[in-house]
Amino acid sequence: MLTTIAVILLVLWVLGIVSSYTISGFIHILLVIAIILFLIRIIRGQNPI
């Protein structure tokens, strides 16, 4: 579940960079959330990838 959310957030972030369309840093917030989810998965001992 967390992996799916992290992947979706990363894809949205990349699309935001490619299209140069950001709404007051919204895409960067998505990146931070994706990184946090990735770290939570590592801390729990699950395979992060």
C-alpha positions, 0 to 999 in steps of 0.5 A: 500500500505504501509503495503504491502511494509513494510511486503515485506521488513520485510520478505526479512530482515528475509530471509537475517538473516536466510540465513546469506547472506547479501550484505554490510548491504542491509538487515539492510537498508530494516529493517530501511525502513520497520520501517520508513514506519510503523512509517509513517502509525502510524503518519497518524493515520491509523491502523499500523497492 
